[in-house]
Amino acid sequence: MTETPILRFAGHNFEPLPSGALHWPGQQTLLVADLHLEKMSSFARRGQMLPPYDTGMTLARLEADLRRTGAKRLISLGDSFHRADASSLLTHSDRMRLDALTDIVDCIWLSGNHDPAPHAIGGTCLPELELAGLTLTHEPRRGAAGLISGHLHPAAHIHIEGRSTRRPCFVHDNRLMILPAYGASTGSINIMSPAFIGLFNWPGLEVTMLGRDRTYPVSPKRLVRG
């Protein structure tokens, strides 16, 4: 098995996984952002007939990461569901899988802009969480210190030796970290886009791109727009 690189942030060691999850070994915790469960079924309710398989794919990925890391706690950094009532749209099989997951590990669901209110799934619903000197929340904040968030679905676009690659990524400056979107049906936003302007101290920027089987550190000098 390929060794997972260590990501050092605000005095803590993390393992960035190729799925987009962030393993925090010191806290036996798995962090994920923007699952957007039931996104496709939400679209179907509006007449867009798309295959509603995204929730099952995301849950399978989550189950695999929990087995791989042995994490005892799962923290979802908001937008766990695509809309406020999406937990009621779960199929019976997906609800059983999610219930089994909440029985196995301690689950904490933070509020997001898509799911601001508590839901009926097992675990604890919170607006944000302070843990081991870090703040875990959904939306990033300018001037933050020791804050881990999601919301923006970051991606890195690089150009090397005539080849162009664009992939979701972890990005941080040792004060603010933003996780990539974890859900199977989520998109991404280039970290060179206006949405990220003013959030990071650029000289301290560290970017870790998701690959097929591992994650890769990327020099900010190789980042391109688009």
C-alpha positions as CSV (number, residue, x, y, z in Angstrom):
1,M,0.0,0.0,0.0
2,T,1.3,3.5,-0.9
3,E,2.2,5.5,2.2
4,T,-0.2,8.4,2.9
5,P,1.7,11.7,3.2
6,I,1.5,13.7,6.4
7,L,-0.1,17.1,6.3
8,R,1.0,19.4,9.1
9,F,-1.5,22.1,10.1
10,A,-1.7,24.4,13.2
11,G,0.5,22.0,15.2
12,H,-1.4,18.8,14.3
13,N,-0.6,16.0,11.9
14,F,-3.3,14.9,9.4
15,E,-3.4,12.3,6.6
16,P,-5.1,13.6,3.5
17,L,-6.8,10.7,1.8
18,P,-7.3,10.3,-2.0
19,S,-11.1,10.2,-1.4
20,G,-11.0,13.8,-0.1
21,A,-11.4,12.8,3.6
22,L,-8.9,14.0,6.2
23,H,-7.7,11.6,8.8
24,W,-6.7,13.0,12.2
25,P,-4.9,10.2,13.9
26,G,-4.3,12.1,17.2
27,Q,-8.0,12.4,17.6
28,Q,-9.0,9.1,16.0
29,T,-11.2,11.2,13.8
30,L,-12.2,11.3,10.1
31,L,-13.1,14.7,8.7
32,V,-15.2,15.1,5.6
33,A,-16.9,18.1,3.9
34,D,-19.8,18.5,1.5
35,L,-21.2,15.0,1.2
36,H,-24.4,16.5,-0.4
37,L,-26.3,13.3,0.1
38,E,-29.5,13.0,-2.0
39,K,-28.4,15.6,-4.4
40,M,-29.6,13.6,-7.4
41,S,-32.9,12.8,-5.8
42,S,-33.3,16.5,-5.1
43,F,-32.8,17.3,-8.8
44,A,-35.3,14.5,-9.7
45,R,-37.9,16.2,-7.6
46,R,-37.5,19.3,-9.8
47,G,-37.9,17.2,-13.0
48,Q,-34.3,16.5,-13.8
49,M,-34.2,12.8,-14.3
50,L,-30.7,11.9,-13.2
51,P,-29.6,8.5,-11.8
52,P,-30.0,8.7,-8.0
53,Y,-27.0,6.6,-7.1
54,D,-24.8,9.3,-5.6
55,T,-25.7,8.7,-1.9
56,G,-24.9,5.0,-2.2
57,M,-21.5,5.8,-3.8
58,T,-20.7,8.4,-1.2
59,L,-21.6,6.1,1.7
60,A,-19.5,3.2,0.2
61,R,-16.5,5.6,0.1
62,L,-17.2,6.7,3.7
63,E,-17.4,3.1,4.9
64,A,-14.1,2.2,3.2
65,D,-12.3,5.2,4.7
66,L,-13.6,4.4,8.2
67,R,-12.4,0.8,7.8
68,R,-9.0,2.0,6.4
69,T,-8.3,4.5,9.2
70,G,-10.0,2.8,12.1
71,A,-11.4,6.2,13.1
72,K,-13.7,6.2,16.1
73,R,-15.3,9.6,15.3
74,L,-16.7,11.1,12.1
75,I,-17.1,14.9,11.7
76,S,-18.9,16.2,8.7
77,L,-18.2,19.9,8.0
78,G,-21.6,20.9,6.7
79,D,-23.7,20.3,3.6
80,S,-24.0,16.6,4.6
81,F,-27.3,16.7,2.8
82,H,-28.1,18.7,-0.3
83,R,-31.3,20.2,1.1
84,A,-32.9,20.7,4.5
85,D,-35.4,17.8,4.0
86,A,-33.0,15.5,2.1
87,S,-32.7,13.0,5.0
88,S,-36.4,12.1,4.4
89,L,-35.5,11.2,0.7
90,L,-33.1,8.4,1.6
91,T,-33.9,5.0,0.2
92,H,-34.5,2.3,2.8
93,S,-31.2,0.6,2.0
94,D,-29.2,3.9,2.2
95,R,-30.9,4.8,5.5
96,M,-30.0,1.4,6.9
97,R,-26.4,1.9,5.8
98,L,-26.3,5.4,7.4
99,D,-27.9,4.2,10.6
100,A,-25.3,1.3,10.8
101,L,-22.5,3.9,10.3
102,T,-23.8,6.1,13.1
103,D,-24.0,3.0,15.4
104,I,-20.4,2.2,14.8
105,V,-18.7,5.6,15.2
106,D,-19.4,8.8,17.0
107,C,-20.9,11.1,14.3
108,I,-21.0,14.9,14.5
109,W,-22.9,16.8,11.8
110,L,-22.1,20.5,11.4
111,S,-24.5,22.9,9.9
112,G,-24.0,24.0,6.3
113,N,-25.8,26.4,4.0
114,H,-27.7,23.5,2.3
115,D,-28.6,21.8,5.6
116,P,-28.7,24.5,8.3
117,A,-31.2,22.8,10.6
118,P,-30.7,19.6,12.7
119,H,-31.8,16.4,11.0
120,A,-33.2,13.0,12.2
121,I,-30.0,11.0,11.5
122,G,-28.2,9.5,14.5
123,G,-25.3,11.5,15.9
124,T,-25.0,15.1,17.1
125,C,-25.9,18.2,15.1
126,L,-23.9,21.4,15.9
127,P,-23.3,24.8,14.2
128,E,-19.5,24.4,14.6
129,L,-17.1,22.6,16.9
130,E,-13.9,23.5,18.9
131,L,-11.6,20.5,19.2
132,A,-8.0,20.3,20.4
133,G,-7.5,24.1,19.8
134,L,-9.0,24.0,16.3
135,T,-12.3,25.4,15.0
136,L,-14.3,23.1,12.7
137,T,-17.0,24.7,10.7
138,H,-18.6,24.8,7.3
139,E,-17.7,28.2,5.7
140,P,-14.2,29.6,5.7
141,R,-13.5,32.9,7.3
142,R,-11.0,35.6,6.5
143,G,-8.4,36.2,9.2
144,A,-9.1,32.8,10.8
145,A,-6.5,31.0,12.9
146,G,-6.7,27.2,13.3
147,L,-9.9,26.8,11.3
148,I,-10.8,23.8,9.1
149,S,-13.8,24.2,6.8
150,G,-15.4,23.0,3.5
151,H,-18.0,24.8,1.4
152,L,-15.9,26.0,-1.5
153,H,-15.1,22.6,-3.1
154,P,-11.4,23.5,-3.9
155,A,-9.6,22.2,-6.9
156,A,-6.0,22.7,-8.2
157,H,-5.3,23.2,-11.9
158,I,-1.6,22.6,-12.8
159,H,0.4,22.6,-16.0
160,I,3.5,20.5,-16.2
161,E,5.6,19.6,-19.2
162,G,2.8,20.4,-21.7
163,R,0.2,18.5,-19.7
164,S,-2.7,20.0,-17.9
165,T,-4.4,18.4,-14.9
166,R,-7.3,19.7,-12.7
167,R,-8.2,17.8,-9.6
168,P,-9.9,18.5,-6.2
169,C,-7.4,19.4,-3.5
170,F,-6.8,20.2,0.2
171,V,-5.4,23.8,0.6
172,H,-4.1,25.6,3.7
173,D,-1.8,28.3,4.9
174,N,-1.3,26.9,8.4
175,R,-4.1,29.2,9.6
176,L,-7.1,28.2,7.4
177,M,-7.6,24.8,5.8
178,I,-10.3,24.0,3.2
179,L,-11.2,20.4,2.4
180,P,-12.3,19.2,-1.0
181,A,-15.9,18.1,-1.5
182,Y,-16.4,14.5,-0.6
183,G,-19.8,13.7,-2.2
184,A,-19.9,11.6,-5.4
185,S,-22.0,14.2,-7.2
186,T,-20.2,17.4,-6.2
187,G,-18.2,19.7,-8.5
188,S,-15.2,21.9,-7.7
189,I,-13.8,25.4,-7.9
190,N,-10.3,26.4,-8.9
191,I,-8.4,27.8,-5.9
192,M,-7.2,30.6,-8.3
193,S,-10.8,31.8,-8.8
194,P,-12.2,34.9,-7.2
195,A,-14.1,32.8,-4.5
196,F,-10.7,32.3,-2.8
197,I,-9.3,35.8,-3.0
198,G,-8.3,37.1,0.4
199,L,-8.7,33.9,2.3
200,F,-5.1,32.7,2.3
201,N,-1.6,34.0,3.0
202,W,-0.2,33.1,-0.4
203,P,3.5,32.7,0.6
204,G,2.4,30.1,3.2
205,L,0.1,28.2,0.9
206,E,0.3,24.4,0.7
207,V,-1.8,22.5,-1.8
208,T,-2.4,18.7,-1.8
209,M,-4.1,17.3,-4.9
210,L,-6.2,14.2,-5.0
211,G,-4.9,11.4,-7.2
212,R,-6.4,8.0,-8.1
213,D,-4.7,6.1,-5.3
214,R,-2.8,8.7,-3.3
215,T,-2.5,12.5,-2.7
216,Y,0.3,14.7,-4.1
217,P,1.8,17.9,-2.8
218,V,1.7,20.6,-5.5
219,S,3.8,23.8,-5.7
220,P,1.7,26.9,-5.8
221,K,4.0,28.1,-8.6
222,R,2.5,25.5,-10.9
223,L,-1.1,26.6,-10.3
224,V,-3.0,28.0,-13.3
225,R,-6.4,29.5,-13.8
226,G,-9.3,27.8,-15.6
